[in-house]
């Protein structure tokens, strides 16, 4: 048992020979922050991958987006025709979102 002290769960002092608390009680906080950083980095990577045109994203996104546009049959009847958004257009949208995200990140780092 170490000679460390805590009141109400808050660290207030440490025994220098204690392996757990000799750093001032910050080991757990550092480990928590490292875990949060790992989750954030994984999430960021997932977002980046979702915005990079690839075979995977083409499969995921093609046919997912569409527009309904007025059309007319050969006999003159009006109806709404569903038109899929082309992959080339989706790639342009992905590029714009990615560029805007990069710009925002650069501004935050300033």
C-alpha positions, 0 to 999 in steps of 0.5 A, a space after each residue: 500500500 502506498 502512502 498516497 492521499 486522496 480526498 473525495 476521489 481527488 488526488 492531493 499528494 503522492 509517495 515518490 516511491 509509489 509506481 502508480 502515483 509518483 507522476 502526480 496522479 496523472 497516469 490515468 488521465 494520460 491513458 484516458 486522453 490517449 484512448 480518446 485520441 485513438 478514437 478521434 484518429 480512427 474516426 477522422 480516418 473513417 471520415 477521410 476514407 468516406 470522402 475519398 473516391 474509390 471503388 468502395 465509395 463508388 459501390 456505396 454511393 452510386 444509386 444512393 442519390 437521385 433527383 425526381 424530375 418532371 417528364 412526359 410519356 410518348 402519349 403526353 402524360 406527365 410523371 416524375 422520373 427518378 434520375 440517379 446522380 452520376 458518380 462523376 457528380 458525386 466525386 465532385 461533391 466529395 472533393 468539395 466537402 473534403 477541401 472545405 474540411 481541410 480549409 477549416 482544419 487549417 484555420 483551426 490550427 492557426 
